[in-house]
Amino acid sequence: MAGMFFGIPLFLLQGPRLTDFVIEEDPRGTMIALIGLGVVIAIIIVANIARGGASSSVMGTGKSRGREQVSARRFSAFTLYRIASAYGLDKGQRKLLEYVFRNDGVVDPERVMGNIPLMDRHFKRAYRSIEKRSETDDDAQERLSKLFSLRNEIESSSGSTNSAAPRLAENTPAVLAIEKDSYPVKVISSRGQNVVTEIPRNSLGSPIRIIKGAKVTLSFFTKSSSGFSLSGQVVGSLTTDRGQGLQISHTGKLKRLVKRMYRRKQVSISCDLSLVNLVESYDKKTPPKLIVDSRKFSGTILDISAGGCALKASAPIPVGSRLKISIDYDERHIIHVLGQILRANRSGVSGTILHVKFLKVPRRAFNAISATVYGYNDV
């Protein structure tokens, strides 16, 4: 009989198809599994970044330089991030600071940042390392400029906290400003609203005569490089155990000075000065040209920073003049900067003290001046 097999209906042998037994998967389970896998991968990536392999480069890879070998990080990435945030450093500066620490095997970066001489010791070694390991001079100058920009940023940020005004202590170096002239003095004593300083002297060593009631300003810096000034008037002179002193009566209110962007250092470096003239073009679309005068004046730089200098010139030069300053950096290099005279002080018959703001500082000059100011080029 059709449809029968030994008396058994064939439809009973036609069992259910395999697809009839497939169980539908729960989409929520799949989603949870994928999320878990993603979390594991993210943890592995973050752990590798935080660990910082010994062969990774935190200075970046230039066209002329391969990956630079530095020691493994011996501190947490979170410590570095906290330090960088406190000084307002960006991502690139944070990586460069990491290079400074890892280059010298620093274990406790927070202790280093709290000790300026120790920090400069590590920066100096990074400076030497960059000079030695860079394949080209242009590469070295670019990396050094970033290093000194970082150091300047730390310098300018370190004194930004609102600390209490200090007491004007005995023997504190100060600058006494009388009208347009300034004289270096030391504090003999300070009590209440009266300060006694040394009698100011000119460049020849002769005491300056100051009339009673003359208005003066006394400025000074603390050991942490915070600057303050106070205004007052001259009461007169008096005899102290250190000789004649100048008594000044003031209001007792100290005014915080604006912190300099760059550290300044006293030096004695020979230089040549050339006037730079600004020549306007007849065509308004063409920018004016800077023409360097062929005449040269000799001078001596007395103090310098990456932002300006004070120098003694052999001839009087008008305030506002632009100058090309050629500085004898060392036996092999002469660096050139463009500056403008902000003010001038007479210095007896021997010359004039010019206070100059730098308008243009090439990269090599910036690095050379910064190395001099921070003492990184000292043997």
Stockholm file with secondary structure:
# STOCKHOLM 1.0

chainA/1-379         MAGMFFGIPLFLLQGPRLTDFVIEEDPRGTMIALIGLGVVIAIIIVANIARGGASSSVMGTGKSRGREQVSARRFSAFTLYRIASAYGLDKGQRKLLEYVFRNDGVVDPERVMGNIPLMDRHFKRAYRSIEKRSETDDDAQERLSKLFSLRNEIESSSGSTNSAAPRLAENTPAVLAIEKDSYPVKVISSRGQNVVTEIPRNSLGSPIRIIKGAKVTLSFFTKSSSGFSLSGQVVGSLTTDRGQGLQISHTGKLKRLVKRMYRRKQVSISCDLSLVNLVESYDKKTPPKLIVDSRKFSGTILDISAGGCALKASAPIPVGSRLKISIDYDERHIIHVLGQILRANRSGVSGTILHVKFLKVPRRAFNAISATVYGYNDV
#=GR chainA/1-379 SS CTTEETTEEGGGTSCCCGGGGCCCCCHHHHHHHHHHHHHHHHHHHHHHHHHCCTTCCSSCCCTTCCCCCCCCCCSCHHHHHHHHHHTTCCHHHHHHHHHHHHHTTCSCHHHHHTCHHHHHHHHHHHHHHHHHHCSSHHHHHHHHHHHHHHHHHHHHHTTCSCCCCCCCCTTCEEEEEETTEEEEEEEEEEETTEEEEECCBCTTSCBCCCCTTCEEEEEEECTTSCEEEEEEEEEEEEEETTEEEEEEEECSCCEECCCCSSCCEEEEEEEEEEEEEEECCSSTTSCCEEEECSCCEEEEEEEEETTEEEEEESSCCCTTCEEEEEEECSSSCEEEEEEEEEEEEECGGGCEEEEEEEEECCHHHHHHHHHHHHTTTCC
#=GC SS_cons         CTTEETTEEGGGTSCCCGGGGCCCCCHHHHHHHHHHHHHHHHHHHHHHHHHCCTTCCSSCCCTTCCCCCCCCCCSCHHHHHHHHHHTTCCHHHHHHHHHHHHHTTCSCHHHHHTCHHHHHHHHHHHHHHHHHHCSSHHHHHHHHHHHHHHHHHHHHHTTCSCCCCCCCCTTCEEEEEETTEEEEEEEEEEETTEEEEECCBCTTSCBCCCCTTCEEEEEEECTTSCEEEEEEEEEEEEEETTEEEEEEEECSCCEECCCCSSCCEEEEEEEEEEEEEEECCSSTTSCCEEEECSCCEEEEEEEEETTEEEEEESSCCCTTCEEEEEEECSSSCEEEEEEEEEEEEECGGGCEEEEEEEEECCHHHHHHHHHHHHTTTCC
//
